[in-house]
Amino acid sequence: MTATTFPVKGFFVPATIRDVARESGVHISTVSRTFSAPHLVNPETRSRVLACAEHLGYRPNRAARALITGRTHNIGLIVADIANPFFPPLIKAAESQARQRDYHIFVTDTNEDASVEEGLVRALAKQVDGVLLCSPRMSNSLIEQLSREVPLVVVNRQLTGLPTVVMDVAQGARLAIDHLSRLGHRQIALVAGPRGSWTSREIRRSAMSAARANDADLAVIGPNQPTEDGGMAVAEQIVRAGVTAVLAYNDLMAIGLIEGLSILGRNVPEDISVVGIDDIALSRLTRPKLTTVATPTAAAGRAAVDMLLAHGDDRRTTAQITLQTELVIRDSTGPGPGPHSHADPGGVVATAPEEVASYAKE
């Protein structure tokens, strides 16, 4: 539909909020509420105003609305590394969820640098209504301090006293170690993630506990960069350690490790079994296809947006959401040398529904 314009001294200008109010027979404030707080407007009136706005080609001025309401209808989304395939599904899901709520998302990348992270939060604080902080590397105390400057929802890290959305990587690590143990592996290595990573600490804690429960030895190698190069770099250490199975911090490291082992003449899974975490698209395309722990990143993106918008100005909410993970068994794991080795059933081993929201008050 072609936008309606009005002549002004030889020029044509777009329709204004006054034009929409006149056309729909309502007050200007009703038009404003239709766009800023539609739930406060009678459905019939709202439909009439929106139809008139569409006919006239009216688009609300976000800057002007922000001056009136104090809201920008913008959200900041800060990720540790936008090149990591873990983040794009989360970003796309968050953007889609925000768009349905008439919000826009600004995405920015910290390159795994805590100081850059802090600067970005402070820079965004005056330009957005809240920030989604994904896989942060800053200290807990600094994150808590920043939460007093701008509403924050922390994704992929648990902090007492702040709203968080976490994926249960501890459960995933336990499933992975149990799987390797059932295959007969008793000498297992954990390739840890970057320094300062809450996720890496959770994986390590849970993997060590699961190894003890399965009477297996766990060698921890790291911290390491969470990239393919980081995985390739530890291949020699894995061979020297004499392990028969490896759990990597993420799929990128697992894929890099498989390549590094191949260069050293080791085959996966015949010589060494490898498990990743995340279930990125690339994990299904590698040879061998990667056994991995699937994390619900898209669900996390949607939940984080909903949590941020649901609590409005309540910056001290302590609501938390935990999303379940699951083990996806493919071709990169096989029987180990132990007396208990046997083939583990293929397919998906799930211990909980894909998405379990458990709100907890600290």
N, C-alpha and C positions, 0 to 999 in steps of 0.2 A: 504494500500500500504506500502511495506517495505521501510524504510529509506535507502538511499544510503550512504555508508561510503567509506572512502579512506584510504589505508594502509600508515602508516608513521612509518618507523623503527620498523616494527613488530606489531604496534598498529593500530587500526582503529579509525578515528575521524569523527565527524559529518560533513555534508556539510556546507560550509561557504557562506557568501554573494558573494565572488569572484566566487565560483562555480556556483551560480545561475546566476550571470552576464554573465559568459562564456557560460553557457548552453542556455540562452535566447537571447544572442547576443546584450546585452545592457551594458551601463556603470554601475559601482557599485552604483553611485549616484542615478540612476534611480531605481534600486532595493530598495535602502534605502527609496526613496520617495514613492514607491509602498506600503510600510508598514507604513511609518510615516505620509504621506500626500497623500493618494491615489487619492484624487480629483484633484491633480496637474498632474497626469499621464494620458496619452492617454488611453482610455478604452481598445483598442486592445493590446497595449503594457502591460498594467496592467494585463490583462487576461493571456498573454503569460508568464509574470514573475511569477505570482501566480501558474500557471500550472507547471512550471519548479521547483519552490520551493517545491510544493507538491510532485513532482516526486522524488526530491532529499532528501526529508525529512527535508528541511531547516526550522528552527524556528529562528526568529530574537532575538537577545540578547537585552533584555529590558534595562539592566544596561548600556550597551554600547550606545544604542540609547539615553538614558537619558543624557549621557555626551555630546552627539552631539547636541541634540535638546533642552536640558534644561527641558524636560518634562519626567515625570516618567510613565505616562499613568496609574497612580493610583489615586483613590479618597478616601478620608476618609468619613465615615458615622457615626456620633455620635448620639446615641439615649439615651433617659432618662432612659429607663428600658427595656432591651431586653426580659424580661419575660412577659411583658405586651402584650397581643394578638393584641393590636392596631398596633404594629410596624412590625411584620413579613411580612404582605402583602406589606408594604412600602419598606422594605428591599429587598424582592424578586423582586419587580418591578424595583427598582433602579439598582439592580445587573444585571437584564436582559437587561435593557436599556443601561447600561454602557458596557456590553459585546458586544452589537451590534456595539458600537463605538470603540472597541478594548481597553477598559479600564477595570481595575480591581478595586474592592471596598474592602476596609478594614473597617469592622464593629466593633464598640466598644461601651461600655455601661457605663453610668455615675452613675447609681444607684440613680438618682434624686439629685445628689450632685454637686452644682455649682463649687466648688473648683476642683473637679475631672474633670469636664467639661473643665475648663480653662487649666489644665495640659495636657489633651488629645489633645486639639487644638494645643498647643505649641509643643507637641511631634510629632504630625503628620505634622506640617507645612513644615519640611524639607524633608519629605518622599512622599508627594503627590502633585498633581497639584491643589487641591482645597478640601474643606471640606463642606459636607452637615451637617448642625447643626439642629437636629430635636428636637422640644419641649425643647429649652434651658431654664435653670434656672438662668443663669448669668444675670447681669444687662445690660441694653442697652448700656451703655457707655463702658463696658468691651468688649462686642461683637463688637462694632465699632472699638475699639482699636485692637482687634485680626484680624479684617478684613484687617488691614494694613500689617499684617504679612503673611497672606495666603488668597487667594480668598475664600469667604464664600457665601453659599446660605442658608438662614435660612428658615426652614420648620416649619409650625404650630406656627408662631409668626410673627407679623408685626412690622417692624422697618423702619422708614423713612430714606432714603438714602442708604439702603442696598437691594440687591435682595432677594425677599421672595416668598415663595409659602404657601398660607394659605387656610385652609378649612373654609368655612363660618359658624362657629359654632354659631355666633350670629343669623343668619337666622334659624339655627336648633333649638336653644333655644326658639325663638319666635314661631316656629311651634309647639313645644312641649307644651308650656304654652297655646297657642290658643286651642290646642286639649283638654287639661285637662279642660279648661274653658268651651268649648262646651259640655263637659260631665257633667257640673254642679259643678265642684270643685271650691271653693272660698277660701279655706285655703290650701295653697300649700307650700311645703318646697323645697329649693334648697340645695342639699348636695354638697358643694364646693370642689374643688380639692386642690392640694398642694400649699403651699405658693410660690410665685414667678412665678406662671403659668399664662402666657398671656391668654391661652385658658380659664382658670377658670374665669379670670376677664371679658373676653368677654361674657361668658355665663351668669355671674351674671348681667352685665350691661343690656344685652338684655332681660333676664328673668324678671328683675325688671320693665323694661319699658313695656313689654307685660302684666305683672300682673296688672299694673296700668290701661292699656288700657282696660283690661277685668274686672275691678272692683274686683280684687282678691287680697288677702293678701299673701305676699311672705316672709317666714321666711328663712334666710340664716344660714346654719349650717356649720361651718368649719373655717379655712382650715382643710383638711383631707388627709391622704395618699390615693393615687388613686388605691387601691387594694381591693380585696374581704374582707380582714380583716378590711380595713378602712370603708367599707360599713356596715359590721356587727356591728362595734363599735358604730355607730350612731343610731342603731335601737331603743334603749331606749329613746334617745332624740326625735326621730320622734314621738314615741307614746306619750311622755309627751307634745309635742308641740300641739297635738290635730289636726294635719293636716289630710286631706283625700287624698292627692296626693303628690308625690315627683318626682322631676327631679334631677337625679344624674349626677355628673361630667362625669362619663364614665360607660360603661356596667359592668365592673368588680365591681365597687362600688354598682351598682344597683342590681347585682346578690347577692353580699354579704348582702345587705340590705334586700332583699327578704328572705334570709335564717334567718337573725337575727329577722325579724318580725315573721317568722313562729315559731321560738323558743319561742317568747313572746305571741304566741297564736293569732297573727293577720294574716288574709288571704289576699292574693293579687290576684285579684283586689277587692274582696268583701268588705274588710275593708279599704284598702289603695291602690291606684293606683300608679304604679312606671314606670318611663320612664328613659332609659339610653341614652348614646351617644356613637357612634362609629359603631354599628352593627357588632361586632365581631362574629365569627362563633358560639361561645358558646351561644350567645343570642337567637339563633334559637333552641337550644337544651335544654334550661332550662324549668322547669314547674312552673308557666306558661311561655310560650314563651314571650320574652321581647319586648315590644314596645320601639323603639329606634330611634335616629337620625343617619342615615347612613352618614358616612364621606368617601370621595373618597381617601383613603390612597394610593392605588396602583397608581392612577393617579398623586397624589402628588409626589411619588417617581420618576416616569418617568419624570415629569415636572422639578423636581429639578435637575436631571442629565442633561437634555437638556439645562436648563438655565445656569448651571455651565460651560458646554462645549461651549455653543454658544458665550459667551462673552470673552473667552480666557483670555487675560491679563488685560482686562478692569475691574479692581477690584472695581471701584466706580459706577458701573451700579446701577440704582435704579428701574429696571424693577420689576414688581410685578404680580403675578398670583393669582387669587381668584377662588377656586373651590367650586361649590355649594353643599349644603347638602340637605337631604330630610328626611321626617318623615316616618318611617315604623311602621304601627299600627298592633300590634299582640294581645296577650291575657292578658298582665299585666296591662291594663288600662280598667276601666269600669265606669259606671254612678256614679256620686257623689250624695250627699244628697241634693244639692241645688234645687231650684224651676225650674231651667233651664236645669236640667239634662236630657240627652237623649243619645242614642247610637250614637257614631261617626262612620262614614263609615270606614270599615276596608280596608286593603290593603295598598298601598303606596300613600302618599299625597306628590306630588312633585310640587314645584313652579318654577322650572327652570330646564334646561337641566343638566345632570349629571356633565358635565365638561364645565365650562365657563372660558375661559382665558381672563382676562382683564388686559392688560399691562398698567400700569400707571406710568408716570414720576413725581417724586416728585419735 
